[in-house]
Amino acid sequence: MRDALNNQLKTAMKAGDKRRVETLRLINAALKDKDIEARGQGKTLGEAEILALLQKMVKSRQESLEIYQKAGRADLALVESEEIAILTEFLPKQLDDADVATAIADAIEETGATSIKDMGKVVGILKAKYAGKMDFAKASGVVKAKLGG
C-alpha cells in the first residue's frame, strides 16, 4: 500500500497534477503521524490500520463536503470531492447494503449473539473480516437493532 502511494505521488508530480500531489502528501503525512504513534507503543502499522486511516480521511472530507454544499461554497466542495475520489482509489470496493446485512447475520450466527451484550463480539468479527470494506458506524447501528438494543 505504501509503495503504491509513493509511486502514485511520483507519477502525479511528473504529470503536474497539483490536487493529486497535495492529497497524496496529506495521506503520507497522516501515515507518518500514525507510524510515530504506533512506534511509541512498540507496534507497526498493518494494512488494516492504513485502510482505517484512509476511511477516516474520506469520512472527514464527506462531512466537509456536505457543509460546503449547504453553505453554497462550490469551490471548496469541488476540492473535497476531488480528494474523496483520490482517497477512494486506495480503498477496497465497499460492500453494498445487502452484503453488509448478510455479513452481519453471519457474524451474529458465528458468535451466537443473542443480546446487546454480545454486540462487541459481533462488531469485532466484522472488523476482522471486512476491514476497509464497510462503514462500521452504520454496521454497528444495524447490529444494535438486530440484537434488540
URZIPE-V827400 format. One record per residue. N is the residue number from 1. RES is the residue in one small letter. PHI is phi in whole degrees, 0 to 359 (* if undefined). Layout:
BEGIN
n->N res->RES phi->PHI
n->N res->RES phi->PHI
END
This chain:
BEGIN
n->1 res->m phi->*
n->2 res->r phi->297
n->3 res->d phi->297
n->4 res->a phi->298
n->5 res->l phi->297
n->6 res->n phi->294
n->7 res->n phi->295
n->8 res->q phi->298
n->9 res->l phi->298
n->10 res->k phi->298
n->11 res->t phi->297
n->12 res->a phi->294
n->13 res->m phi->294
n->14 res->k phi->295
n->15 res->a phi->279
n->16 res->g phi->75
n->17 res->d phi->274
n->18 res->k phi->299
n->19 res->r phi->299
n->20 res->r phi->294
n->21 res->v phi->299
n->22 res->e phi->299
n->23 res->t phi->294
n->24 res->l phi->294
n->25 res->r phi->292
n->26 res->l phi->297
n->27 res->i phi->297
n->28 res->n phi->299
n->29 res->a phi->296
n->30 res->a phi->296
n->31 res->l phi->296
n->32 res->k phi->296
n->33 res->d phi->299
n->34 res->k phi->294
n->35 res->d phi->299
n->36 res->i phi->296
n->37 res->e phi->299
n->38 res->a phi->293
n->39 res->r phi->298
n->40 res->g phi->297
n->41 res->q phi->261
n->42 res->g phi->76
n->43 res->k phi->241
n->44 res->t phi->233
n->45 res->l phi->282
n->46 res->g phi->259
n->47 res->e phi->299
n->48 res->a phi->296
n->49 res->e phi->292
n->50 res->i phi->294
n->51 res->l phi->298
n->52 res->a phi->297
n->53 res->l phi->297
n->54 res->l phi->296
n->55 res->q phi->297
n->56 res->k phi->297
n->57 res->m phi->295
n->58 res->v phi->296
n->59 res->k phi->299
n->60 res->s phi->299
n->61 res->r phi->290
n->62 res->q phi->294
n->63 res->e phi->295
n->64 res->s phi->296
n->65 res->l phi->301
n->66 res->e phi->299
n->67 res->i phi->297
n->68 res->y phi->295
n->69 res->q phi->294
n->70 res->k phi->294
n->71 res->a phi->275
n->72 res->g phi->75
n->73 res->r phi->261
n->74 res->a phi->299
n->75 res->d phi->296
n->76 res->l phi->287
n->77 res->a phi->296
n->78 res->l phi->297
n->79 res->v phi->300
n->80 res->e phi->297
n->81 res->s phi->293
n->82 res->e phi->295
n->83 res->e phi->294
n->84 res->i phi->299
n->85 res->a phi->299
n->86 res->i phi->292
n->87 res->l phi->297
n->88 res->t phi->291
n->89 res->e phi->299
n->90 res->f phi->265
n->91 res->l phi->264
n->92 res->p phi->292
n->93 res->k phi->300
n->94 res->q phi->285
n->95 res->l phi->289
n->96 res->d phi->279
n->97 res->d phi->301
n->98 res->a phi->294
n->99 res->d phi->293
n->100 res->v phi->296
n->101 res->a phi->298
n->102 res->t phi->295
n->103 res->a phi->298
n->104 res->i phi->295
n->105 res->a phi->300
n->106 res->d phi->296
n->107 res->a phi->294
n->108 res->i phi->296
n->109 res->e phi->295
n->110 res->e phi->297
n->111 res->t phi->273
n->112 res->g phi->71
n->113 res->a phi->295
n->114 res->t phi->233
n->115 res->s phi->220
n->116 res->i phi->299
n->117 res->k phi->296
n->118 res->d phi->269
n->119 res->m phi->301
n->120 res->g phi->300
n->121 res->k phi->296
n->122 res->v phi->295
n->123 res->v phi->296
n->124 res->g phi->299
n->125 res->i phi->294
n->126 res->l phi->299
n->127 res->k phi->295
n->128 res->a phi->291
n->129 res->k phi->273
n->130 res->y phi->236
n->131 res->a phi->303
n->132 res->g phi->82
n->133 res->k phi->252
n->134 res->m phi->211
n->135 res->d phi->276
n->136 res->f phi->287
n->137 res->a phi->294
n->138 res->k phi->293
n->139 res->a phi->299
n->140 res->s phi->298
n->141 res->g phi->298
n->142 res->v phi->294
n->143 res->v phi->299
n->144 res->k phi->300
n->145 res->a phi->296
n->146 res->k phi->291
n->147 res->l phi->270
n->148 res->g phi->83
n->149 res->g phi->265
END
